[in-house]
Amino acid sequence: MDIVALFTSVEINIVVCAVLFSLYSILRKQPSNVNVYFGRRLESHGLLERFIPSSGWILKAWETSDKEILDTGSLDALVFVRILVFSIRVFSIAAVICNVLLLPANYYGKKRVHRIIPLESLDVFTIENVKTGSILLWAHCFALYTITIAACTLLYFEHKSITNLKGLHINGSPPRPSDFTILVRSIPRSADESYSDTVNKFFSYYHASTYLSHQMIFKSENVQKLKELPAAFVFFKSRYAALLASHTLQTSNPMLWVTELAPEPRDVHWSNIGIKYRQIWIRRMGTFAGSTAFMIVFLFPVTFVQGLTQLDKLHKMFPFLTGILKKKYVIQLVTGYLPSVILYIFMRAVPPIMSLLSKVEGSISRSGRKKNTCRKVLLFTVWNVFFVNVLVGSLISHLSVFSSIRDMAGQLAKAVPSQTTFFTTYILSSGWASLGFELVQIFPLLENLFQRFLLRVKDVTLDGISFPYHTEVPRVLLFGFLGFTCSILAPLMLPFLLIYFFLAYLVYRNQILNVYITKYDSGGQYWPIAHNTTVFSLLVAQLIALGVFGIKHSIVAFGFTIPLIIITLLFHQYCKHRFLPVFKSYSAQILVDLDRKDQDSGKMEEIYEQLRSAYIQPTLVSQAAPSPSEQAAPSSSESTSPQDDRHSSEISKDVISVV
């Protein structure tokens, strides 16, 4: 691919972004679209002003503080914004170092006759153009050290900032039912008593001083037929007691009385609560098999996309297209724009499928399901967009296949530089353009227009949507992965990547403030995913650099890269022990301080009263709610008997189940 083909992709995506950003700035000012873009206040605009693109939303998004993001969104929203801030900072450093130092080194790496810049092949801007044994490879080693040190330093300070914010957020939040509640599953069956009586007897005996009450989980076809499941929410008198109970092995058989901290009531995935605990590992194996099969199937679209990037191979595969493929603009469009767009379209099918697999896996919370989906999507995208593209591109170009793990670094060193131009166009198509579609909110907008103008519904009500962390976190981390792995190989990518992160910072802050509602929160659980992915990205970049230096016979640069890998691993181990445990559990210090604070202020009784109705199943409430006709006074033929009254009372007690 030459630089003109790359600029063709840049031009198309700039036009797409400009059109969508302008369209958004107009649509958001139309009163009929308030329910789509969820403005916090309805602003009045003049008729002419409403149809003129404006940039006021950009200034508002820029000026918003982290505290406002935390209060408006959640800790998850703030973590996502901090991931973008980290990316902007680290790739600003990388872009300056690599484009000032490495881009000239790559361009003049070999003695050759250069053409004018627009006609140059993009390969001359990559490390491939540096001759074997060149002293210029020292510059690449220096840049790799600079990027790694900058990334680790920024990660350290972000860790400190986010852990402090997490502590402040917990201390400043009102008491939550989940802090006093654990979920107990795999309750042993007794022939002499109900599950409810078994739970009451067990916790009254083994947690006598801290046990408060419990609420059973029911399977219900109707309110008259309630079936107890071997699962219950158990409430404790303090946060600290609930934490201890959730982390304690209750019996010598770890498959019985399985405990964990309960999710927030609005975060509970009620359909998965009743899944037998013994089935969880089977479900996980099944979802792993399903994910693996999907990855294998996805090899076919990736192979097709890679075929489009190899123009000479297209002539051989489809000789009837030879005439069309000789046209200059068609060549630029096919090699510079279409492959990344086609791959992006195929990738749109990944999050829904992974979300379904995560649901089948049995997550007990909606935030947990979204976090598991995020992990699956991230693994899938990194594997297919990077590794599979490199492997398939190598096969198509008749490069050698990875024959062993030992040869992988060297093979990646040969294959990755040739794919960096494709990665750049993928960032343009999947990154720049997607931000425009994110702003416009195509599907909610079409739904709103359909109801308002075709169905003539005056007051259109759209279901509030929560932030799609399971799609956006993997996208941002994938681009970060591509940035780290390709920074010293093809520094021309970095300016385009940096523009994406700047635009994403503004767009997503605007969406958090105005569009997405907070239905549930994982407590910042996406930050450990971001940390692990960043460290993995650095290690892959260092291994590829190690292979490149070996192939280029730069022995000194090769030797200096090995300590850098060790330093990165040591940094990861330090963070793993210093910061990451904060995201796995609450500290006893914080919980005990909160418990004493509530006891001293007399709030405990109020909290206990709230626990009574916090975890009532929605299906039971909806079924138990009387219809308007049922609320009328019964006639003589419809009067209830004492037995019916007693039966209704027993059902209410079972639903609340406060012992």
Secondary structure, DSSP 8 states (H G I E B T S, - for coil): -BHHHHHHHHHHHHHHHHHHHHHHHHHTT-GGGHHHHT-SS-----TTGGGS---HHHHHHHH--HHHHHHHS-HHHHHHHHHHHHHHHHHHHHHHHIIIIIHHHHHTSS------GGGSBGGGGSGGGS-TT-TTHHHHHHHHHHHHHHHHHHHHHHHHHHHHHHHHHHHHS---GGGGEEEEE-----SSS-HHHHHHHHHHHHTTTTEEEEEEEEEEEETTEEEEEEEEEEEESSHHHHHHHHHS--SS-TTSSEEEE---GGGB-HHHHTS-GGGHHHHHHHHHHHHHHHHHHTHHHHHHHHHHH-HHHHHHH-GGGTTGGGSHHHHHHHHHTHHHHHHHHHHTTHHHHHHHHHHHHT-SBHHHHHHHHHHHHHHHHIIIIIIIHHHHHHHHTT-----SHHHHHHHHHHHHHHHHHHHHHHHIIIIIHHHHHHHHTHHHHHHHHIIIIIS--SS---------HHHHHHHHHHHHHHHHHHTTT-TTHHHHHHHHHHHHHHHHHHHHHHT---S---SSTHHHHHHHHHHHHHHHHHHHHHHHHHHTT-HHHHHHHHHHHHHHHHHHHHHHHHTGGGGTS--HHHHHHHHHHHHHHT-HHHHHHHHHHHT--HHHHHHHS--HHHHS---GGG---HHHHHHHHHHHHHHH---
